[in-house]
Amino acid sequence: MKTVKKLSITIVLINLTAFCWAQEYIYLSREGIRDVMRVNIGYSNWTLTPKDSNSGHSANGIHLSNEVKIVSALWDKKSAFTVHDAFYFDINLGLLQGDARKPTAGASDKEKTFSMNTNFGYLLLAGYRNKKWGALAGLDFRWQTCTAGGFGTPNLDGDLFNFTRPFVVRGEYCISESVADKRAIGTIWYDSGTNDYSRATYFSFRGEYPIGSQGRWWLLGQYTFMQSIGDDKFYSGSAPFVTNMNQFIIGFRIQNALL
């Protein structure tokens, strides 16, 4: 567990370093946000539900994501062999949906309504791209933590973050004859996880459709399912249990599609 915690802290520091470098570049160049970063903003809803139970906790909030390109920021856009990568950090902040639970025997004060869902890691895809379409695949090394009211993952006695390593497939189709960046994009993540949940089960699908004239703005929709070990932090003696996390995001994405 100590090794996993040290690795998690190291990944956080790498992300912060990358973000600081990107921010410095952006302030020096008007093209910085297009060439180095991708940004998401939107509405998010997520639910934590114990496995084999219909009694879950949901939260609604704002979704914010910041991706920093590393290899792809320097890649030749004209090359048929291409890459798509990013150090990323996303955070969803919101409030519990419905009434909070009141104190009972074995419980602390009234259940807190503030909820969050955080992901960070590194994504690297490689593949082929031409003027009309593109197909890429790779891996996403991802760490995640989530709360919805008193429910939370991972459990208090576990690691600091859930780890998952999904295989990723990305497909692109250009919908414009004159603007190469105007591409409809579909991305799928999948990791079957491990039996002891040391690596969480993970599935996600994201669709992006260009709405700007120059291929800089996309309408974004994403669904995510994750299964890991969590607990009910509202009760002091709560035992860990298998938890299903479902999340829906809708919003806008600002990026350069080709890289």
N, C-alpha and C positions, 0 to 999 in steps of 0.2 A: 504493500500500500504506500509506503514511504517513497518508493521509486516512482510510482504513478503520480503522486503528488508533486514530486520534484520535476517530473516531465511536464506536468500541467502548468506549473509556474514558469518553466522555461519557454513553453509555447506562448504564454501570455506576454512575456518579455520580448520575444521575437516579433509578435504582432505589434506591440507598442513601438518598437524600434522602426518597423516598416512604415507604420502610420506617420511617425514623426518625420521620416525622410520624405514621404509623399507630400505631407503638408508643406514642408519647406519648398519643395519643387513647385507646388501649386501657387504659392505666394510670389514666386519668381516668374511664372509663366502663365499666360492666359489659357494656354492649351493644356495645362497640367491636369485638370479634372478629367479631360477627355482622354489623354494619353496614358495616365497613370492610375486612375481610380474608376470604380463603379460604385454608385450610390443607390440604395433603395429607400423608399419611404411609403408607408401605407398603413392599413388597418389590419390587426391581427386578432384572431380568436383561438385560444388553446384550451384543451380539456385534459385533465388527469383522472383516470378511472382505474380502480383496482381490477385486475383480470378476473373474468367470470362474475362481474358485478355491473349493475346498471346505475350505481350511485357514484357519480363523478362530480368534480369541481371544475367549472369553466371560468375563464377570465377574458376580458376584452381590453384591447389597448392599442398602442401605436407600435409599428414595426419600423426599425431603423437599421440599415446595414451599410457597412463601409468595406469595400474590397480594394486591395492594393496590388496592382499587377507587378510581377517580378520579371520572369522570362518573357512573357508576352508583350511587355512594354518596349522591349528591344528587338522584337522579332520582325522580320521583313514581311509586310502584309501581302506582297506579291508572290510569296512562296506557296506552292501547292501543299507542301507539308507544313502544318501549322500547329501552334500550341495555344492553349487557353488556361491561364493559371491565376491564382490570387491567394494572398494571405487575407483572411476575412474575419470580421467581428460583427455579429448582429445581436441586437437586443430588442426585446419586446417588453414594454412596460405597461401595466394596466391594473385594473381592479377586478375583484371577484364578482362574478355574475350571480345575482340572487342574494339572499340574506346570509350574513355570517352566523356561524354557530355560537350560541351563548355558553358561558362556563357551566360545566357539569362535573360530577365526580370523576377525578382522574385527569381533568383538563385544566389548562391554564386560564388566563384571562380570555375575554371574547376573541374569537378568531380574527386574525388580521385579514384585511381585504386586499392589501397591496400584493400584486403578483408579478412575476417576471419569467422570461424565457430567454436564455442566452446561449449563443453558439460561437465558437471560434475555431480556426484551424487553417489548413492549407489544402488547396485544390489544384491538381495538375492533370490536364487533358492534352492529348496529342491526336492528330488525325489528318484528314485531307479536306481541302476547301477549294472550290473554284468560284466563278462569277455567279453561279446559280444556286449551288447548294454546298453543304459541308456536313461531315460526320466525324465526330471526335469521341474518344473514350479515355478513361483514366481512373484515378483514385482520389478520394477526399478523406483526409485525416482530420477528424472532427471531435471536439469536446463540447459537452452540453450540460447545462443545469437548468432546472425549471421548478417553479412553484405556482400553485393556484389555490389561494387561500391557505389552509393548513396542510394540504397535500403537497409533497415535493419529491423530486428525484435529483440526485441519488439519495438514498436514505442516510440518516445522520451518522451511522456507524460505518458507512462505505467510503469510497473515494470522494475527492472534491468535485469531480466531474464525471459524467458518463462518457465513455470513449466508444466511437464507432468508426469503421473504415469502409464506407460504401464504395462499390464499383459504380462509376458514373458514365452515362452515355448521353451525348448531346447531338441533336440534329438541327440543321439550319436550312431555310429555304428563302431565297431572295424574291421579294414581291415587287421589285422595281427594276426596270431596264436601265435606268440612269444613275441610281444611287446604290452602290454595292452594300452599304451598311444597313439598308432597310430589309431586315431579315426576320421572318417569323422563327422563333427558337423554342424548342422543346428539350428539357433536360430531365433525366431520370436517375435517381440514386437508389441503390439497393445493397443492404448488408444483412445476411441471415442471422448474424450475431453468434453468441456461444451459449451453451446450455446453462452456464453459471452467471450469465449476463455480465461477465468481465468486459465483453464487447457487446454493446446494446444492439438489438434488432432495429433496423432503420429502413424506411422506404419514403421517398419523396418524389413528387413530380412538379415541375415548374414550367409554365407556358408564358412566353413573352411575345407581344405583338407591337410592331412599331407604329407610333401615332404622330411622330414629327415628320417634317419634310426632309430632314437631313440624316435620319437614322441615329438620333441621339436619345430620343425618349421612347420608352416602351410602356405599355400597359402590362402589368405583372399579376399573375395568379399562381398560387402555390399551395399544395396540400402535403402534409408530412405526418407519418406515423412512426412512433418509436416505442419500443417495449424494453423496460429496464426495471431495476429494483428501486422502490421508493418507500415512503412511509407517511403516516399522518402525524405531522409535527404538532398538531393541536392537542394530542393526547401524549402525555409525558412517557407513558409506558408502551407506546405503539410498537408492534413488531413489524419488521420490514415485509413488504409484499410486492408481487409482480405488478407493475403499473403500465397501463397503456396511455401514451400521449398522442393526441390528435391535434393538429394545428392547421388553420386556414389563413392565408394571407392574400390581400388584394391591394394593389397600389401602383406605384410608378417606379421605373428603373431608368437611371441615367448612365449611359456607357457608350463605348465604341464597340459595335457588334463584332467586327472582324477579329479583334484581339481582346 
